Amino acid sequence: MNEMAPGTVAEATPVNESTNCARAPIGLLAELTHRCPLQCPYCSNPVELERANTELSTEDWQNVMRQAAELGVLQIHLSGGEPTARRDLEDIVATAAEVGLYTNLITAGVLLTKERLQKLRDLGLDHVQLSIQDVDPENANRIAAYKGGAEKKHEVAKWVRELDMPLTINAPLHRQNIDSLPRIIDYAVEVGAGRLEVAHIQYYAWALKNRAALMPTREAFMKTAQIVDEAKERLKGILVIDFVVPDYYAKYPKPCMGGWGRGIMNVTPSGRVLPCHAAESLPGLEFDNVRDRPLADIWLQGQAFQKFRGTDWMKEPCRSCPRKEIDFGGCRCQAFALTGDPANTDPACSLSPLHKEWAEVATQESHVEPPEFIYRRMGKPTTEPTRG
């Protein structure tokens, strides 16, 4: 569950032309585990999940925290899978706090107790980002394939505020919960969240398998944009709302993670260091492991980070585009998934020769009866929810 909304990472300042990157990433996404009790059909973890027996040890993760602080990282986003599935989460949080890192827990909430949350807060946890599937409990639990999940999430949201911790609600949006958006906004205010991330699904990794079941119509998307704009104005000073559009209906692509290797790095459960959490889907990249190479060295010199950093790698139309240092050609993983070449322009861009074709695919899929979800499961995928 590594739902850091695209486009929310602060842009870093390049240090010089030789490295063409920031002195340090602003944030580090720590995927502590791929284990998760939910089976979300839009899971953004890799199609091939990493098993528990390959995960970094407590000491390994503590070393990552120390190295991140030495590198100059400011924020650690503790994610998964479900990070609370790690019994040593307290030790990892404590170490991150000791070295001065701002810690954000990205969680589904269903494994938490109030006592554990309070202990995490006391050890230095700064912020909780709680995902919800819908405000309608029946639909939410159907989407996540987890009975009682919505009710437990509501409890967790209340605990976070009772413990006087900042709360962000993350609401992935798609055709099967899109009509709930006004109530989702009201819910975020009701539970005392300071921020709401309304993020239309990004169709790579597992979500690509479920695109036809998740893709909203263009008309429905435009309505959500209007609802969010009105809510932003109405709730100024009460709730900050981040809004991420579906790429298939965009005019220009998002600068994925603020640009490849510019503002954030990702460490997988087994210690592989990635420029973005979906980068393992790309061919020809070499991913270093924190067990074998210092984090700073990987950031500055790692082959995977250098591959699409800056603009020298770009083809046309990106190479001569005035926006090339604004959106950096969009998402490399989506470009590969949809065109077969990660160096191509992201089809989300209206300048891509494939943009019209993929917009038509979205239109077609969004106007037919949605198929059954293919649920995410550590073992065999299924259309039958079984957890809870």
N, C-alpha and C positions, 0 to 999 in steps of 0.2 A: 504494500500500500504506500507507495512513495509519492503521494499526491501533492507535490509542490506545484502550485499552478504555474504554467509557463508564463514568462514575462514578468514575474514578481521578483526576480533576483536583481539586486542593485547592480548597475553596470560598473565594472572596474576600470581603472585608468591604465592604459598600456604603459609599460616602463620604458621600452625602447624598441627600435626597429629590429634589433637582432633577435630578441626573444618574442616580440610581437604578442605579448601577453601581460597580464597584470602581475605585479610583484607577488601578490597572493590572491587566492580566491576569496571572495567575501564569505561564501558559505560552503559547507561540506555536508552532503547528504550521506548519512551513515545507514545503509541497509543492514540492520543488525541480523536479520533472518528473513527467509522467504516463507517461513511457516505462518499460516494465517487461518483462523477459524471461518472466515467468510469465503464465499465463492463468487465474487463479483464478476459479471460478464465483461467488464471493461478494465480489468486489472492491468496496470501498466508495468508490472514486473515482466521479465523476459519469458518467452514461451517455455524455455527450458529452465526450470527452477533449480536453485542450489539446495542440496540436501543438508540436514542438520549436522551430519558428521563431517561436513566440509567447512563449517562456520569458524570464523576467527574465535579464539579463546578470549576470556575476560582480559587477560594480560595484553593480548594483541590489540584489542579495542582501546584499552587504556593507553597503549603506546601510540595509537592513531590520534587520540585526543591530544596527547602531549606534542606530537609532531605537528599537528594542525595548528596549535597555539603558537609554536615556534615559527611556523611558516607565516603566520599573520592572519589566519582564518579568524573571523569574528563570530560566526554562527554555526552551530551544529544542529542539523535536523535529523532527529532519531526516528528512523522509519523502518519499513520492512517490505513485504509481509507485515506482520503485526509485532512491533518491537517489544510489547509487554509479554510476548511469549518467551523472551529471554529472562531467565531467573536472576541473571546478574545485571539487570538493567540499572539497579541502584548503584552498583559499583562503577558502571560506565558514566552515569550522570554525575556521581560524586567527583570522579576524576576530571570530567569536563568542566565542572564548576570550579574545582581547585586551580585549574590553569587559566581561568578567566574567560571561558567560552560561554556565549549565550546559547542556552539549550531549548530546543523546541521539540516536543514529543508529537509525532504525527501518528495518530492512533484511531482504530475503530472503536475502542473503548470497552468492548464486550468482555475482556478478560480482567479489567481493572476492578479493584475494590477501593473504597474511600480511604481505608487505612494505608494501602500501598501508594495511592496518589499523594496522600499527605506526607508519607515518608520521602517520596521522590521530590516533593516541594521542599521539604526540610533539608534535603541533600543538595539542593541548588537548581532544580528544574525551574526554568523561567516561564514557560509558555506551553499551552496545550492546543493542538490543532485536531479537532474531532470531525471525522467524516460522517455524513448521514446520507442515506440512499433516498429518503423521502420523508415528509412529515406525516404521511399516512402510514401507520404502522404495518398494516397488512401488505401494502405494496412494497414498503421498505424491506420487510423481511423476505418477501418473494425475490426481490432483486439481489439481495445479499445471500439468499439461501440459508438464512440463519433465524430460527424461531426465537422470538423474544429480543432480537437485536435492537430494534428501534426503541423499545421500552428501556433497555439497559443504557443505551446511548443518552437518552433523556436524563436518566439518573446521573450519569457521568458529567453531563453538562452542568447540572445543578451543583455537583460536588466541586467542580473546578471553580465556580464562582463563590461557593461557600468558603473555599480555601483562599479566596482573594487572589486567584491566578488569572492572568490574561487568557482569553479564549477566542480562538478562531473556529468558525464552522466552515467545513469544506463540503460543498454540495455539487458533485458531478451531475451534469444535466444532460438529458437525452430524451428521446421521444416517449419513453415510458414513465417519466416523472415530470415532464416539462410543464404540465398544467398546474403543478403544485408550486411553481416559483413564487407567486405572491405570498403563499403561506410559509414557504421556506424563509423568505425575508422577514416576515412577522415573527417566525420562530426564533431566528437569530437575535432579534431585539428582545423577545420574551425571556430567553435564557441568559441575557446579559453579555453576549459576545461583543467584542470590540471590532471584529472583522468578519466578513462573510466572503468566501471565495466561491463564486458561481462560475464553474468551469465546464463548458461544453466538452464532451468526450473528445479526446484526440485519438484518431484511429490508427494505432500501431500496436504491436505486441498482441495481447489477447483480445483487445477491443476490435482489432481488424477482423477477427473471426466472427464477431457479433455485430458488425457494422449495420447490416440490414435490419437487425432487431433494435438498434439504438439510434439510427440517423433520424433527426427531426426534419420536417419540411422546412423549406426556406421561409415560408410564411410564419411558421411557429417560432423559428429562430429570430426573425425580425421583431416579433411580438416580445420575446424575452429581452431583446436589446432595449426596447421602449420601456418595459417594466423596470429594468435595472436603472436606466437613466432617470426615470421619475423617482425611484426609491433613493438614489444617490442624493438628489436634490432635497427630498423630503426628510431624509435622515442625517443630514449634515451635522456633525458634532455628536452623533449618537452611534452610527454604524458606518464603518468603511466597507465599501463593496468593491471587490475585484471581479472583473468580468472577462472571461476568455471565450472567444468566438470559435465555432467549429471551422476548422481549416477549409473544408470543402466549400464553404460559403464566403470565404474571405476574399478581399481584393489583393492584399499583400500578406506574405507569411509573417509569423512571429519570429523574432530573433531568439531561437531556441536557447534557453538557459542564458540569455543575454549575449549569445555568441559562443561558438565552440571554443572551449578552453579559455574563456575570458573571465568568468565570474564565479563559477562553481565547479566542484569536482564531486564524484560519487564513488563511494567504496562499497563493493558488493559484500554479501555475507562471508564469502571465502577470501576477501581481501583484494580482489582485482579492482584497480583504480580506473575509473571511466570519466570521459568528458561529459557524458550525460547518461542517465540510467538505462537508456535503450541502445547504447552504442555497441553492445555485443552483437546486435543484429547485423552489423556492417561487415563486409569482407575486407581482408587485407590489413586489419588493425592488430597491433600487438599491445596487449594490456599487461602492464607491470603489476606485481603484487606487493602489498605493503610488508609482507613477510620477507621480501627479497631486496627491496630497493627503497630508499628514503622517500617520504612523501614529497618533499620539496624538489627532489631530483626528478621525480615522475612529473610533477606539475610543470616544471620548466623545460624538461628535455624529453619526456616520454613520447614515443613514436605516435601513439594514438592521439595525444594532445596536440602534437605539431601538425598532424595530417590536414585538418581543416581549420586551423587557427589562422586568423587574419583573412586576407582576400586573394593571395597569390594563386591559390588552388582553383579559383573560380573559372567556369566556362561562361560563354555568352548564353543568355543575355545578362547574367549577373555581373560579369567582369566590367562591363561599361555602364552599369546601372548607377544612377546617382544615389540609390538607396542601399548600395552594397555594404556600407558601414553602419547601416541602421538595422537591417534585418538579416544581414550576412547570408543571404540566399535561402533563409528558412531552415527547416529541419532536415538534417542529413539522413536521419533514419526514415523519415517519411518519403524523402526523395528516392531512397533505395527501394523501399517497399512498393512504391507506386510506379517507378520508372526503371528499376533494375540497376541504376548507377547513382551512388551516393553523392557524386559531384554535380549531378544535374540540378537545375533549379527546382525547388520544392513546387509541386503542382498546385499548392495553395496560392501561389503567386499568379496574378492575372497575366504576367508576361511569359509564363511557362507555356510551351506549345501543347501541353497536356491539360492545362487548367480547365478548359471548356469541357473536355471529355470527362474529367473526374467530377465536375460540378453536375454534369448530366447523370452520372452514376448515382450521385447523392440524391438527385431529384427522383430518379426512378425508384431507388430503394426506399425512399421515405414515403412514397405514395402507395406502397403495397402493404398487405397484411404482414406485420412483423413475424418472423419465424420464432421458434422457441429459443431461449437463451442456451448457449453452450457454456455451462458453468465452469468456473475455474476450480481445479482440484489438484492437490499435490500429486496424486496418482493419475487416474484416467479421467479425461474430461467427460461431462455428462450433461444431458438436458434435464436430469432429475435431481432437484435439490434434496440433500439428505441430512444436512447438519442441523443441530439445534436440539 
